[in-house]
Amino acid sequence: MNPTDNSEALLKEIDLKFQAINQKTDVQLEGLLWAKPITYWDYIQTDALLNLQIQRTTLPDEMVFIMYHQVNELIFKMILWEIDQIAETENIQVDFFSERLSRITRYFDMLTNSFSIMENGMEVDQYMKFRNTLTPASGFQSAQYRMIEFASTDVINLTDRRYKANFDENTDLETSFEHLYWQAAGKDYHTGEKSYLLNEFEKKYKEQFLRQMASFKTKNLWQKFIQLPIEDQQNTELIAAMRHYDKTVNITWVMQHLNTARKYILESGKGNGEATGGSDWQKYMHPKYQRRIFFPKLWTEEELSNWGNETEV
């Protein structure tokens, strides 16, 4: 095919594209005459991105803290993007499922390995000073992380283990929401009173969370897995990917976060051991207490009973 033939074929395809949406092809092509060529900085929105880091103090290492958490949120967005592809694909094929799940796990592996930036990349003295300006904000308030959880498993698997026996898949979402495992970090269950941390979080995101819970009830990662043909559910590569994702998110990544927090809040001897949001952060975070498990049916009874026990206490 000579260049002229190729150009004519492309123009026909372009014409069909715009006809399909009732647009005039000539108008669209004329617009190209005045369009500026794209640049890297415009495509990536570099200037906007690099102007989102705003310190509350004059301490240099606060910038490390801010940028690291912003990178985390960008990775969370990538994870949600991949989960959506699995959730929205009808008659999903096992190879596609495994490949997308491997992508998601690589993102969490990267997050896990990156904690050395936090653990070894800030002076303790600086951190203990600028963290006081963050109160009562907390990483607990990452909405995207909560949405990843809702998109990964059935809500019953995110329920505080003290109340799981009272709930099942038919429990209404409002009741389930009030007994999610992370509610314990911001609620006094003796009085029922919620902390400022939790109240503000819910004021901002509760309605969005309830929509996410409803939307993913039949298309979260576990539901998509059990909707596969039986032979595909026995695929060793997919099972390995599911288990790796579960352990990475709910044990490995969490423990890296917990151990980094311990270094600054406890082991430095320079803090009072309290989280900025006021939560009982060690019990909230440690996997052996809340036993966050996305896919419990893919683990043996022994593995379930020892969930998180092999990690450092």
Backbone bond lengths (Angstrom), bond angles and torsions (degrees), N, CA, C in turn:
res aa  C-N    CA-C-N  psi(-1)  N-CA   C-N-CA  omega(-1)  CA-C   N-CA-C  phi
1 M - - - 1.475 - - 1.528 108.46 -
2 N 1.341 116.48 125.12 1.463 118.88 178.98 1.522 110.04 -80.55
3 P 1.346 117.67 165.71 1.466 121.33 -176.54 1.531 113.51 -54.35
4 T 1.348 116.60 -36.48 1.471 119.24 -179.17 1.518 110.69 -66.09
5 D 1.339 116.26 -44.04 1.463 119.93 178.26 1.525 111.14 -61.66
6 N 1.332 116.24 -41.23 1.462 120.98 179.64 1.521 110.79 -63.25
7 S 1.325 117.43 -42.45 1.462 121.59 179.10 1.522 110.70 -63.48
8 E 1.322 116.65 -41.39 1.458 119.79 179.52 1.528 110.84 -64.96
9 A 1.325 116.84 -40.06 1.467 120.56 178.66 1.529 110.82 -64.03
10 L 1.326 115.58 -41.99 1.473 119.60 178.47 1.523 111.14 -63.88
11 L 1.353 116.67 -42.12 1.465 120.09 179.66 1.527 111.19 -62.57
12 K 1.328 116.51 -36.92 1.462 119.55 177.72 1.526 110.92 -64.98
13 E 1.329 116.39 -42.61 1.465 120.29 178.77 1.528 110.97 -65.04
14 I 1.327 116.32 -40.61 1.472 120.69 177.72 1.523 110.11 -63.37
15 D 1.327 116.27 -43.09 1.469 120.67 179.37 1.524 110.65 -60.91
16 L 1.323 116.89 -44.31 1.467 120.64 178.98 1.531 111.19 -63.08
17 K 1.331 115.56 -38.26 1.470 119.85 179.06 1.522 111.14 -59.54
18 F 1.342 116.42 -47.98 1.459 119.48 -176.04 1.525 112.29 -77.48
19 Q 1.334 117.32 -28.94 1.457 119.17 173.61 1.524 110.89 -61.19
20 A 1.328 115.74 -37.60 1.468 120.92 -177.53 1.524 112.66 -63.38
21 I 1.339 116.60 -22.41 1.477 119.82 178.95 1.530 111.30 -116.15
22 N 1.347 114.36 21.34 1.464 121.49 175.75 1.534 113.31 56.16
23 Q 1.323 115.05 42.30 1.457 120.88 177.20 1.528 109.18 -114.64
24 K 1.342 115.96 151.53 1.458 121.27 179.00 1.532 109.31 -85.28
25 T 1.316 115.38 121.71 1.462 120.46 -178.06 1.524 111.51 -62.52
26 D 1.330 117.98 -39.39 1.467 121.03 -178.60 1.520 111.55 -60.22
27 V 1.335 115.76 -39.69 1.465 119.92 179.88 1.532 109.76 -65.04
28 Q 1.346 116.39 -43.72 1.465 120.47 -179.86 1.529 111.22 -63.79
29 L 1.337 117.19 -41.19 1.462 120.76 -179.41 1.524 111.53 -68.94
30 E 1.328 115.50 -37.40 1.466 118.24 178.25 1.524 110.58 -64.80
31 G 1.325 115.84 -34.08 1.462 119.26 177.95 1.515 112.26 -60.43
32 L 1.343 115.96 -30.69 1.466 119.77 179.29 1.527 112.25 -64.71
33 L 1.341 116.11 -25.32 1.464 119.15 179.60 1.521 111.86 -62.80
34 W 1.333 116.13 -30.64 1.472 120.26 -173.51 1.533 112.51 -105.85
35 A 1.328 116.40 -3.70 1.467 119.00 -179.12 1.522 110.94 -75.00
36 K 1.327 115.81 140.66 1.463 120.58 176.98 1.529 110.07 -79.79
37 P 1.327 117.31 145.75 1.465 119.35 174.41 1.532 109.62 -61.91
38 I 1.330 116.58 143.61 1.468 120.07 -178.96 1.526 109.90 -74.63
39 T 1.310 116.57 146.64 1.462 122.56 175.15 1.525 108.52 -118.42
40 Y 1.310 115.66 161.35 1.469 120.45 178.90 1.519 111.05 -57.64
41 W 1.348 116.27 -46.64 1.463 119.57 -174.38 1.528 112.61 -68.74
42 D 1.337 116.63 -29.45 1.457 118.37 175.64 1.524 111.43 -76.31
43 Y 1.328 116.26 -40.50 1.464 120.29 -179.07 1.522 111.42 -64.29
44 I 1.344 117.31 -44.68 1.463 122.37 -178.73 1.523 111.68 -83.48
45 Q 1.335 117.06 -12.42 1.469 121.51 -175.68 1.537 110.34 58.54
46 T 1.323 114.13 47.11 1.464 120.47 -174.53 1.523 112.65 -58.71
47 D 1.334 117.48 -46.58 1.461 120.03 -177.05 1.523 111.56 -61.22
48 A 1.335 116.15 -42.99 1.473 119.76 178.88 1.524 109.89 -64.26
49 L 1.329 116.61 -45.05 1.457 121.37 -177.95 1.522 112.30 -61.08
50 L 1.329 116.74 -41.59 1.460 120.52 -175.58 1.528 113.07 -81.56
51 N 1.317 116.00 -2.23 1.463 119.11 176.47 1.529 112.33 -105.60
52 L 1.333 116.46 15.04 1.463 121.09 -179.37 1.523 112.64 -96.61
53 Q 1.338 116.89 0.27 1.469 120.58 -177.78 1.532 108.93 -98.49
54 I 1.322 115.32 103.09 1.471 120.36 -176.11 1.521 109.36 -122.24
55 Q 1.310 116.71 112.95 1.461 121.15 -179.21 1.527 111.99 -77.22
56 R 1.322 114.76 152.30 1.461 121.14 173.51 1.524 110.77 -99.03
57 T 1.352 116.52 -11.90 1.463 120.67 -179.47 1.526 109.15 -131.09
58 T 1.325 114.89 -179.69 1.471 120.73 176.91 1.526 111.53 -97.89
59 L 1.324 117.85 7.51 1.457 122.22 -176.21 1.533 110.14 -81.78
60 P 1.334 118.70 121.16 1.473 121.58 -173.38 1.525 114.38 -57.26
61 D 1.343 117.38 -37.78 1.464 118.98 -175.22 1.528 113.10 -71.79
62 E 1.309 117.36 -10.30 1.463 118.65 174.05 1.530 109.90 -64.15
63 M 1.329 116.39 -31.81 1.463 119.90 179.41 1.532 110.69 -64.41
64 V 1.331 117.20 -36.60 1.463 120.80 175.80 1.532 109.50 -60.56
65 F 1.308 115.36 -45.72 1.469 121.86 -178.55 1.528 110.96 -61.33
66 I 1.311 116.84 -46.04 1.469 121.56 -178.85 1.525 110.70 -64.23
67 M 1.328 116.30 -50.77 1.463 119.13 -175.94 1.526 111.61 -65.79
68 Y 1.326 116.45 -37.96 1.467 118.84 179.18 1.525 110.76 -60.78
69 H 1.321 117.14 -44.19 1.459 119.94 -179.24 1.532 111.83 -70.19
70 Q 1.309 117.08 -32.20 1.463 119.16 175.86 1.528 110.41 -67.13
71 V 1.320 116.64 -39.36 1.468 120.08 175.70 1.529 109.63 -61.02
72 N 1.336 116.75 -42.40 1.465 120.76 177.07 1.525 111.14 -56.24
73 E 1.322 116.78 -45.34 1.463 119.98 -178.32 1.527 111.45 -65.74
74 L 1.339 117.01 -34.92 1.468 119.87 175.77 1.525 110.83 -65.38
75 I 1.330 116.84 -40.07 1.465 120.29 178.11 1.528 110.05 -67.26
76 F 1.338 117.33 -39.23 1.467 119.85 176.06 1.530 110.37 -58.00
77 K 1.321 115.83 -39.96 1.466 119.52 179.19 1.529 110.43 -64.30
78 M 1.329 117.37 -38.94 1.463 121.15 176.77 1.530 110.41 -62.60
79 I 1.323 116.42 -40.91 1.468 121.23 179.58 1.524 110.41 -63.31
80 L 1.322 117.04 -46.38 1.464 120.48 178.49 1.525 111.39 -62.60
81 W 1.317 116.50 -35.11 1.470 121.44 178.31 1.525 110.47 -61.93
82 E 1.335 116.05 -43.27 1.459 120.46 179.84 1.528 111.55 -70.95
83 I 1.332 117.33 -40.25 1.466 120.00 178.61 1.522 110.37 -62.30
84 D 1.322 116.61 -39.36 1.468 120.35 178.05 1.522 111.41 -59.62
85 Q 1.333 117.45 -36.91 1.464 119.94 179.06 1.524 111.11 -63.20
86 I 1.327 116.02 -39.89 1.464 119.86 176.65 1.525 110.27 -67.80
87 A 1.334 115.96 -46.22 1.458 121.12 -175.97 1.521 112.76 -62.51
88 E 1.327 117.03 -37.02 1.465 120.80 -172.99 1.527 113.57 -93.51
89 T 1.326 117.44 -1.44 1.468 120.07 -179.90 1.522 110.19 -88.54
90 E 1.317 116.87 118.10 1.458 121.41 177.77 1.523 109.53 -82.23
91 N 1.331 115.25 147.71 1.463 120.74 -178.99 1.525 110.77 50.04
92 I 1.307 114.48 49.45 1.460 120.80 -174.81 1.525 111.50 -62.53
93 Q 1.322 115.92 139.99 1.455 121.99 178.73 1.525 109.73 -91.87
94 V 1.317 115.64 147.42 1.457 120.11 -174.08 1.528 112.06 -62.13
95 D 1.330 117.85 -35.87 1.470 120.10 179.57 1.522 111.20 -64.82
96 F 1.333 115.98 -41.62 1.471 120.57 178.39 1.525 109.93 -64.37
97 F 1.327 116.57 -44.07 1.466 122.46 179.47 1.530 109.72 -58.86
98 S 1.326 116.57 -50.81 1.469 120.79 -177.65 1.524 111.82 -62.59
99 E 1.318 116.12 -41.34 1.470 120.12 -177.16 1.524 111.17 -66.33
100 R 1.332 116.43 -44.71 1.473 119.26 179.47 1.528 111.03 -67.39
101 L 1.318 116.92 -38.11 1.463 120.02 178.48 1.523 110.63 -66.05
102 S 1.321 116.77 -35.13 1.471 119.96 176.44 1.519 110.82 -65.34
103 R 1.316 116.67 -38.28 1.468 119.84 175.15 1.530 110.46 -58.74
104 I 1.328 115.43 -48.61 1.468 121.05 -178.14 1.521 110.29 -59.24
105 T 1.323 116.39 -44.35 1.460 120.24 -178.84 1.524 111.26 -65.29
106 R 1.327 116.86 -37.97 1.477 119.52 177.35 1.522 110.39 -61.19
107 Y 1.322 116.75 -37.44 1.465 119.26 177.80 1.532 110.26 -63.10
108 F 1.339 116.17 -43.46 1.467 119.02 178.82 1.527 111.36 -70.60
109 D 1.325 117.57 -33.94 1.470 119.88 174.33 1.521 110.09 -60.03
110 M 1.329 115.80 -41.96 1.458 120.62 179.02 1.528 110.50 -63.09
111 L 1.325 116.74 -43.06 1.456 120.41 178.05 1.527 110.96 -61.75
112 T 1.324 115.77 -41.92 1.461 120.35 179.76 1.527 110.98 -62.14
113 N 1.317 115.67 -48.23 1.471 120.07 -178.29 1.522 112.65 -68.62
114 S 1.317 116.62 -22.36 1.467 119.87 -175.71 1.520 113.25 -80.11
115 F 1.339 117.71 -7.23 1.463 118.61 -176.26 1.527 112.92 -64.93
116 S 1.314 117.95 -16.45 1.467 119.61 175.80 1.527 110.44 -63.29
117 I 1.335 116.52 -25.41 1.472 119.93 176.33 1.521 109.63 -61.77
118 M 1.326 115.35 -42.66 1.464 119.69 178.89 1.524 111.06 -76.49
119 E 1.327 115.41 -44.22 1.465 119.81 -173.26 1.524 112.39 -66.14
120 N 1.334 115.91 -38.07 1.462 119.71 -175.31 1.518 114.01 -117.46
121 G 1.318 116.75 3.81 1.453 120.04 -172.90 1.515 115.71 -104.90
122 M 1.340 117.31 8.01 1.467 119.82 178.31 1.519 109.82 -136.25
123 E 1.318 116.35 143.81 1.461 120.13 174.39 1.524 108.60 -73.87
124 V 1.306 116.08 133.91 1.462 120.73 -178.24 1.527 110.95 -57.01
125 D 1.327 116.51 -44.04 1.468 119.93 -178.25 1.526 111.13 -59.77
126 Q 1.329 116.40 -43.48 1.461 119.11 179.79 1.532 110.90 -65.56
127 Y 1.330 115.81 -44.87 1.458 119.38 -178.78 1.524 110.88 -59.72
128 M 1.334 117.21 -45.38 1.462 120.37 -176.50 1.521 111.74 -66.83
129 K 1.318 117.10 -18.59 1.466 119.81 176.05 1.525 111.49 -86.75
130 F 1.354 116.87 -50.94 1.460 116.50 -174.48 1.522 112.61 -74.04
131 R 1.358 118.44 -22.56 1.464 119.37 179.85 1.519 111.48 -64.16
132 N 1.341 116.59 -26.32 1.469 118.97 179.04 1.526 112.13 -65.82
133 T 1.337 115.97 -24.26 1.465 118.49 178.82 1.525 111.52 -81.08
134 L 1.342 116.79 -8.37 1.462 120.73 -178.46 1.522 112.58 -89.13
135 T 1.312 116.98 -20.57 1.455 121.07 -178.70 1.532 111.37 -58.78
136 P 1.341 119.76 132.98 1.464 128.37 6.65 1.521 114.02 -99.75
137 A 1.340 118.58 20.48 1.466 120.53 177.74 1.526 109.91 -65.04
138 S 1.324 116.11 155.14 1.459 120.59 -178.11 1.521 109.58 -156.47
139 G 1.359 116.22 151.24 1.449 120.67 173.66 1.519 111.77 -60.92
140 F 1.317 116.54 -19.10 1.470 122.89 171.78 1.526 110.80 -50.42
141 Q 1.328 116.34 -29.57 1.459 121.91 -173.83 1.530 113.35 -88.63
142 S 1.321 117.67 21.60 1.464 120.11 174.62 1.525 109.13 -77.51
143 A 1.309 116.72 105.01 1.465 121.35 -177.86 1.526 111.36 -66.21
144 Q 1.327 116.74 -37.65 1.461 119.17 -177.91 1.521 111.66 -63.51
145 Y 1.323 117.01 -36.22 1.459 119.61 178.82 1.528 110.23 -63.40
146 R 1.336 116.48 -41.66 1.471 120.45 177.68 1.534 110.35 -63.15
147 M 1.326 116.47 -38.26 1.457 119.95 -179.49 1.528 110.89 -68.86
148 I 1.328 117.21 -32.33 1.466 120.67 174.07 1.521 109.61 -62.51
149 E 1.321 116.72 -42.63 1.466 120.25 179.10 1.529 110.81 -61.82
150 F 1.330 117.23 -47.48 1.461 120.55 -179.63 1.526 111.65 -62.02
151 A 1.330 116.51 -31.68 1.465 121.10 -177.93 1.529 112.18 -84.58
152 S 1.323 117.19 -7.50 1.459 120.63 -175.47 1.518 113.64 -97.28
153 T 1.332 117.45 -31.39 1.459 119.09 -169.44 1.517 111.77 -152.12
154 D 1.318 116.92 171.23 1.457 121.84 175.24 1.530 109.55 -69.06
155 V 1.310 115.80 147.29 1.469 120.95 -175.85 1.522 111.87 -58.60
156 I 1.323 117.39 -32.51 1.463 119.69 -179.25 1.524 111.55 -58.33
157 N 1.328 116.74 -29.25 1.469 120.50 -180.00 1.523 112.62 -79.45
158 L 1.317 117.22 -6.33 1.464 122.26 176.05 1.523 111.42 -107.11
159 T 1.325 115.76 3.74 1.457 121.27 -178.63 1.522 110.60 -78.71
160 D 1.317 116.22 141.31 1.458 121.83 174.63 1.532 107.87 -52.05
161 R 1.319 116.96 128.16 1.466 120.02 -172.55 1.530 112.96 -62.80
162 R 1.324 117.71 -19.33 1.459 120.29 178.12 1.524 112.01 -69.36
163 Y 1.331 116.42 -18.23 1.465 120.17 -174.61 1.520 113.59 -119.46
164 K 1.331 117.50 -0.81 1.464 120.52 -175.02 1.525 112.98 -57.40
165 A 1.315 115.92 -37.94 1.466 119.69 -176.47 1.526 112.17 -62.11
166 N 1.326 116.81 -21.82 1.460 120.89 -177.51 1.519 113.41 -90.31
167 F 1.339 116.84 -6.46 1.456 120.47 -174.28 1.520 111.64 -121.81
168 D 1.325 114.98 158.88 1.462 121.07 171.39 1.519 108.32 -148.34
169 E 1.336 116.39 -169.28 1.462 119.66 -176.14 1.520 113.85 -66.92
170 N 1.340 116.31 -12.67 1.470 119.84 -179.58 1.522 113.14 -94.16
171 T 1.320 117.53 -3.58 1.464 120.56 179.17 1.525 109.52 -63.96
172 D 1.336 117.13 136.77 1.467 119.20 -178.03 1.523 110.21 -65.73
173 L 1.320 115.09 152.21 1.460 120.82 -172.07 1.521 113.01 -64.39
174 E 1.326 117.96 -36.51 1.472 120.35 179.36 1.520 110.55 -60.42
175 T 1.336 116.35 -45.26 1.468 120.43 179.48 1.521 110.53 -65.58
176 S 1.331 115.82 -43.55 1.462 119.59 178.46 1.524 110.83 -60.36
177 F 1.316 116.41 -42.87 1.461 121.17 -178.73 1.524 110.78 -59.30
178 E 1.316 117.24 -42.00 1.464 121.00 -177.67 1.518 112.70 -68.88
179 H 1.324 117.38 -12.05 1.469 120.26 -178.59 1.525 112.37 -121.97
180 L 1.330 117.26 22.07 1.459 120.34 173.55 1.530 109.58 -65.06
181 Y 1.319 116.78 151.38 1.463 119.99 -173.72 1.518 112.54 -56.56
182 W 1.345 117.80 -36.21 1.460 119.12 -175.05 1.524 113.44 -78.33
183 Q 1.332 116.77 -8.02 1.462 118.55 174.17 1.529 110.73 -62.50
184 A 1.336 116.05 -29.71 1.466 120.22 -178.55 1.517 112.51 -62.64
185 A 1.336 116.95 -22.77 1.458 119.91 -179.97 1.522 112.10 -77.87
186 G 1.329 116.77 -13.66 1.465 118.49 -177.25 1.515 113.95 -133.19
187 K 1.332 116.83 15.78 1.461 119.66 -176.84 1.525 110.44 -136.73
188 D 1.322 115.54 137.62 1.454 121.58 172.42 1.522 106.92 -91.14
189 Y 1.336 117.27 107.13 1.458 119.63 -174.17 1.527 112.82 -74.64
190 H 1.331 118.03 -10.33 1.465 120.47 174.59 1.524 110.32 -77.37
191 T 1.328 115.67 -38.26 1.466 119.90 -178.09 1.529 112.29 -104.82
192 G 1.330 116.03 -18.45 1.463 120.04 -176.15 1.516 112.82 79.63
193 E 1.314 116.85 1.44 1.464 120.66 -177.05 1.525 111.25 -77.74
194 K 1.321 115.81 136.08 1.453 121.30 178.37 1.520 110.40 -97.99
195 S 1.328 115.64 146.23 1.458 120.81 179.14 1.522 110.31 -73.63
196 Y 1.313 115.37 165.02 1.471 120.55 174.92 1.521 109.74 -58.59
197 L 1.337 116.33 -40.70 1.459 122.54 178.32 1.523 110.95 -52.40
198 L 1.330 116.43 -50.36 1.461 121.42 -176.42 1.526 111.68 -73.85
199 N 1.320 116.67 -40.52 1.469 119.81 179.46 1.527 111.92 -59.43
200 E 1.320 116.45 -45.15 1.468 120.06 -179.73 1.520 111.49 -67.14
201 F 1.322 115.78 -38.20 1.462 121.38 178.12 1.528 110.64 -60.74
202 E 1.321 115.36 -46.44 1.463 120.05 -178.99 1.524 111.53 -70.51
203 K 1.309 116.74 -36.01 1.465 119.79 178.47 1.523 110.37 -59.80
204 K 1.311 116.06 -37.46 1.456 121.93 -178.10 1.532 112.42 -79.81
205 Y 1.341 117.14 -41.63 1.461 119.19 -165.54 1.535 116.41 -123.29
206 K 1.326 119.75 -7.63 1.463 119.33 -171.17 1.523 112.94 -55.78
207 E 1.317 118.20 -46.98 1.461 120.65 -178.04 1.529 110.81 -62.26
208 Q 1.318 116.10 -38.19 1.461 120.24 177.53 1.525 110.66 -65.89
209 F 1.336 116.23 -39.56 1.463 120.55 178.95 1.532 110.95 -64.17
210 L 1.326 116.61 -43.51 1.463 119.93 -179.53 1.533 110.79 -63.18
211 R 1.331 116.19 -37.84 1.469 119.19 176.58 1.530 110.51 -65.40
212 Q 1.336 115.95 -40.31 1.459 120.13 178.88 1.532 110.62 -64.27
213 M 1.319 116.62 -43.19 1.466 121.14 178.88 1.527 110.81 -60.29
214 A 1.323 116.36 -43.17 1.463 120.63 -179.77 1.524 110.86 -68.69
215 S 1.326 116.03 -44.01 1.456 120.90 -176.83 1.519 112.53 -62.67
216 F 1.342 116.75 -39.02 1.460 120.12 -174.33 1.531 113.35 -96.51
217 K 1.309 116.56 9.32 1.468 119.34 -179.62 1.520 111.50 -58.78
218 T 1.319 117.82 -35.82 1.465 121.46 -177.93 1.527 113.57 -111.24
219 K 1.333 117.25 3.14 1.465 118.45 -177.02 1.526 113.52 -138.54
220 N 1.343 117.30 18.63 1.463 118.05 173.55 1.533 108.95 -69.68
221 L 1.314 117.08 172.48 1.466 120.36 -174.12 1.527 112.46 -57.49
222 W 1.326 116.86 -39.59 1.462 119.43 179.73 1.520 111.14 -67.45
223 Q 1.336 117.19 -43.76 1.459 120.51 179.56 1.522 111.28 -63.69
224 K 1.325 117.10 -39.38 1.456 119.82 178.05 1.538 110.23 -64.98
225 F 1.324 116.31 -34.55 1.460 120.84 178.60 1.524 111.03 -65.52
226 I 1.330 117.86 -48.32 1.468 120.08 -175.89 1.528 112.05 -76.99
227 Q 1.324 117.28 -9.24 1.458 120.78 174.24 1.535 111.68 -84.86
228 L 1.331 116.32 -10.06 1.457 120.13 177.05 1.526 110.55 -69.73
229 P 1.325 117.84 156.70 1.456 120.09 171.80 1.534 109.95 -56.68
230 I 1.321 116.68 150.08 1.462 121.57 -176.04 1.531 112.00 -53.60
231 E 1.326 116.60 -42.12 1.472 118.77 -178.66 1.526 111.72 -63.91
232 D 1.347 116.81 -32.91 1.460 120.00 177.92 1.529 111.11 -73.54
233 Q 1.328 116.92 -31.65 1.467 120.27 177.23 1.525 111.11 -67.18
234 Q 1.322 116.92 -16.77 1.460 121.47 179.25 1.529 111.73 -98.17
235 N 1.329 116.54 5.38 1.462 121.36 179.43 1.521 109.70 -65.01
236 T 1.324 117.28 119.19 1.467 121.14 -173.66 1.520 112.61 -64.93
237 E 1.333 116.65 -35.34 1.467 119.78 179.82 1.523 110.98 -66.40
238 L 1.328 116.46 -42.42 1.461 120.00 179.67 1.520 111.12 -68.29
239 I 1.326 117.30 -42.96 1.469 120.39 178.36 1.526 110.41 -60.29
240 A 1.333 116.37 -42.85 1.468 120.36 178.77 1.527 110.65 -62.17
241 A 1.329 116.28 -39.91 1.467 120.37 179.30 1.523 110.61 -66.33
242 M 1.324 117.50 -40.65 1.473 121.62 178.70 1.532 110.45 -63.53
243 R 1.318 116.21 -45.99 1.469 120.51 -179.23 1.527 111.20 -65.59
244 H 1.321 116.21 -41.86 1.468 119.38 179.71 1.523 110.73 -62.89
245 Y 1.322 116.10 -42.33 1.466 120.17 177.99 1.526 110.21 -61.42
246 D 1.314 117.11 -47.70 1.466 122.41 -178.56 1.528 110.93 -57.88
247 K 1.321 116.45 -49.57 1.467 119.82 -177.71 1.522 111.97 -69.48
248 T 1.327 116.28 -38.28 1.464 119.81 -179.32 1.525 111.11 -62.64
249 V 1.329 116.26 -46.74 1.463 120.36 -177.04 1.521 111.58 -71.44
250 N 1.326 116.62 -44.03 1.463 120.42 -167.71 1.521 115.33 -98.57
251 I 1.330 117.27 -7.47 1.469 119.75 174.87 1.528 111.02 -127.69
252 T 1.331 116.95 -63.79 1.463 120.72 -171.36 1.525 112.41 -61.32
253 W 1.337 116.54 -53.02 1.462 120.07 -177.55 1.525 111.13 -65.50
254 V 1.327 115.98 -42.13 1.466 120.67 -179.48 1.526 110.84 -62.35
255 M 1.337 116.95 -42.37 1.458 119.70 -178.66 1.518 112.21 -68.32
256 Q 1.324 117.70 -35.31 1.461 120.02 175.32 1.525 109.90 -61.99
257 H 1.317 115.86 -42.19 1.464 121.17 178.10 1.528 109.96 -63.61
258 L 1.324 115.83 -46.64 1.461 120.96 -178.48 1.525 111.60 -62.19
259 N 1.329 117.72 -45.46 1.460 120.54 -178.19 1.523 112.02 -66.73
260 T 1.343 116.33 -33.11 1.464 119.41 176.42 1.521 110.40 -67.08
261 A 1.330 115.87 -42.08 1.469 120.02 178.38 1.527 110.81 -62.63
262 R 1.331 115.90 -41.17 1.467 119.47 179.45 1.523 112.12 -59.12
263 K 1.330 115.82 -40.59 1.467 119.63 -177.74 1.523 110.82 -55.56
264 Y 1.320 115.97 -45.07 1.463 120.01 -175.43 1.529 112.37 -84.70
265 I 1.332 116.33 -44.37 1.470 119.71 -171.16 1.521 112.55 -81.18
266 L 1.359 116.79 -35.02 1.462 119.54 -176.34 1.525 113.52 -110.49
267 E 1.328 115.92 -56.24 1.460 119.91 -169.66 1.521 113.60 -71.10
268 S 1.318 117.21 -22.29 1.468 119.28 179.93 1.516 111.82 -69.14
269 G 1.334 116.53 -22.62 1.459 120.56 -176.94 1.516 113.88 70.62
270 K 1.328 116.13 12.68 1.462 119.87 -175.91 1.527 112.94 -113.86
271 G 1.323 116.18 2.93 1.459 118.66 178.96 1.510 110.55 -123.29
272 N 1.329 115.70 178.89 1.455 120.10 179.13 1.529 112.21 -98.52
273 G 1.337 116.45 6.41 1.454 120.23 177.80 1.510 114.74 81.76
274 E 1.330 117.65 2.74 1.454 120.61 -177.10 1.523 110.93 -98.24
275 A 1.335 115.30 145.45 1.458 120.81 175.40 1.521 109.50 -75.96
276 T 1.343 116.68 157.07 1.469 119.85 -179.73 1.521 111.57 -61.62
277 G 1.333 116.50 -30.94 1.464 119.65 179.86 1.506 113.58 -89.01
278 G 1.348 117.16 -4.47 1.456 120.79 177.25 1.514 115.00 85.46
279 S 1.341 118.60 9.70 1.462 121.10 -177.10 1.525 111.15 -81.62
280 D 1.345 115.20 160.54 1.458 121.18 171.61 1.525 105.57 -80.10
281 W 1.320 115.05 77.14 1.454 121.29 -164.56 1.518 114.37 -64.09
282 Q 1.334 119.39 -32.27 1.465 119.86 -178.30 1.527 111.88 -68.98
283 K 1.329 116.26 -43.99 1.463 118.95 178.51 1.526 111.22 -72.69
284 Y 1.316 116.37 -33.15 1.462 119.78 178.19 1.522 110.95 -66.12
285 M 1.330 117.16 -37.95 1.461 120.57 -173.25 1.524 113.76 -89.63
286 H 1.310 118.05 -36.17 1.461 118.86 -171.13 1.530 111.04 -66.61
287 P 1.343 117.38 127.75 1.468 121.20 -175.44 1.521 114.70 -62.27
288 K 1.316 117.86 -25.36 1.473 118.51 -176.98 1.530 111.72 -74.51
289 Y 1.339 117.70 -18.40 1.460 119.83 179.41 1.532 111.98 -85.43
290 Q 1.309 116.55 -54.25 1.462 118.79 -177.35 1.521 113.16 -90.28
291 R 1.326 117.41 -17.79 1.459 121.90 175.04 1.529 111.39 51.88
292 R 1.321 114.51 56.60 1.461 119.70 176.07 1.525 108.43 -73.23
293 I 1.317 116.43 114.43 1.466 122.09 -177.77 1.520 107.07 -137.03
294 F 1.313 116.51 116.23 1.461 120.62 -177.44 1.526 112.75 -73.27
295 F 1.337 115.86 -39.54 1.468 119.96 -171.99 1.528 110.30 -127.00
296 P 1.327 119.00 65.67 1.478 121.34 -173.60 1.527 113.97 -57.81
297 K 1.325 118.30 -27.29 1.470 120.30 -177.97 1.523 112.75 -75.08
298 L 1.320 117.04 -7.59 1.469 120.31 178.34 1.525 112.03 -96.73
299 W 1.342 116.21 6.20 1.457 121.06 -179.55 1.525 109.60 -120.04
300 T 1.334 116.40 150.51 1.466 120.43 177.65 1.527 109.56 -74.96
301 E 1.328 115.80 165.16 1.470 120.29 177.95 1.526 110.94 -60.22
302 E 1.323 116.41 -38.69 1.472 119.86 179.24 1.525 110.71 -66.01
303 E 1.324 116.63 -42.01 1.464 120.12 179.45 1.520 110.92 -64.41
304 L 1.317 116.23 -39.27 1.468 120.00 179.43 1.527 111.14 -66.75
305 S 1.326 116.40 -42.10 1.463 119.46 -177.66 1.526 112.35 -68.27
306 N 1.337 116.08 -24.74 1.475 120.29 -179.36 1.529 112.55 -104.18
307 W 1.325 117.04 16.09 1.461 121.55 -175.79 1.528 110.65 -57.16
308 G 1.318 115.08 117.16 1.461 120.37 177.74 1.515 115.14 81.25
309 N 1.346 118.06 -7.61 1.471 120.72 -176.18 1.529 112.28 -69.95
310 E 1.359 115.71 -27.13 1.472 117.94 -176.77 1.510 112.43 -77.86
311 T 1.345 116.16 -8.63 1.458 119.74 -179.07 1.509 110.29 -84.70
312 E 1.301 114.60 162.51 1.472 120.83 -178.66 1.518 110.42 -65.44
313 V 1.311 116.38 134.09 1.463 121.75 179.22 1.506 110.77 -87.11
